[in-house]
């Protein structure tokens, strides 16, 4: 049962502490127990071989691990889990059968059913691998025990997956509200797809993106949960050890691997996977402070960036400022739009808090993704907050959010911002030079500029400041209107 050199390399063990082969015991013909200890400095992922005999109808896996006390400020043990079948563990996921991270202590797989997070399908004989992810390891090491139980017999037929439709009942060209970052019971969320769909409609949303961590098992769970006026985009949150990225609106059934770091130069391969499946690459909470959450891959391959994640916090403020800095060297042709998402997991998280409003030609997957990609969107704390933001030239020229206004370099441009649903808030206009003008406790703001003076203008709606001179929390923000010269 020793790990081969190839298995060690695949699990990222090169240059890390060696992981001893687990000890195997078989207390009964239908049970296998694997025990071992993962040392500090272990690889990101450890593959534990598990031989599956012929004739298995159902596989059940449970695991436990030790949590010894650690000194203050020292991370303790945290161990994630998933499984790959006899098709192997190579990057790309041909053998992928599921992942639950640290959300579950056990799971099952059958041809006709599986624990959320895992994929139904035949239990083929051969060498499978339980994938352990030592998220953090205590100085004493991480002792684990895996128990696998087999049920023998003839499997039930495997159902063909049914996915949510790519079109919902819309209003033609309109502003559609959505949340591209929600988690269900298929990863570490606490709500079923049906419950999430109901909450989304209660929140006034028109679309959501299924974005469970490191698995696409939820894709086939939405079809029976979706009302006719809610669009469900299928995707994934790819949770690497050097940042998280949302795959938004990939073709149903698309799996995107997560077992790599920025320094390995593999991210481009999975960018191609997302785009070839029709989806968007959206780094999530790029300045979050949790272990492995901060984005290290750069933004050259991104289609948009999530600058507002859940309730407004200081790391969102950093994300917003960092995103704005990327705009200052852009010309409106190639730039990175911003979005907002709730990162919903469980109460008191709030679906649609915040959300992204997108100007789309209709409520379809293709049209919504096109609107996000073009930056025709704004973020808002709820469906009660609505924004109208435009730039007007003196001869009837007009541009809205994400668009370019073509006028002479010194031509007068009127910037007009109107906000509803945010009483008591401060309106702010920001250009490539920084904060240009504010209007406390207002619902409208007009300001004049020229393309020479302002390369772009974007808007923010802020709650009153609680710790001046720092600004208050966001109630809304827009992508820029561009004022190109020439």
Secondary structure as UniProt FT lines:
FT   HELIX           5..10
FT   TURN            11..12
FT   TURN            14..15
FT   STRAND          23..28
FT   TURN            29..30
FT   STRAND          31..38
FT   TURN            40..41
FT   STRAND          46..52
FT   TURN            54..55
FT   STRAND          56..65
FT   TURN            72..73
FT   STRAND          78..84
FT   TURN            86..87
FT   TURN            91..92
FT   TURN            94..95
FT   STRAND          96..101
FT   STRAND          106..110
FT   TURN            116..117
FT   STRAND          126..136
FT   TURN            139..140
FT   STRAND          142..152
FT   STRAND          174..182
FT   TURN            185..188
FT   HELIX           193..202
FT   TURN            203..204
FT   STRAND          207..210
FT   HELIX           217..221
FT   HELIX           223..225
FT   TURN            228..229
FT   STRAND          231..234
FT   STRAND          236..240
FT   TURN            241..242
FT   STRAND          243..248
FT   TURN            252..253
FT   HELIX           262..264
FT   HELIX           267..276
FT   TURN            277..278
FT   STRAND          280..284
FT   TURN            286..287
FT   TURN            291..293
FT   TURN            300..301
FT   STRAND          304..309
FT   HELIX           314..327
FT   TURN            328..329
FT   STRAND          337..341
FT   TURN            347..348
FT   TURN            351..352
FT   STRAND          355..360
FT   HELIX           365..374
FT   STRAND          377..380
FT   TURN            383..384
FT   STRAND          386..393
FT   TURN            394..395
FT   STRAND          398..400
FT   TURN            401..402
FT   TURN            409..410
FT   STRAND          413..420
FT   TURN            423..424
FT   STRAND          426..431
FT   TURN            432..433
FT   STRAND          434..439
FT   TURN            440..441
FT   STRAND          444..449
FT   TURN            451..453
FT   STRAND          456..462
FT   TURN            468..469
FT   STRAND          474..478
FT   STRAND          481..482
//
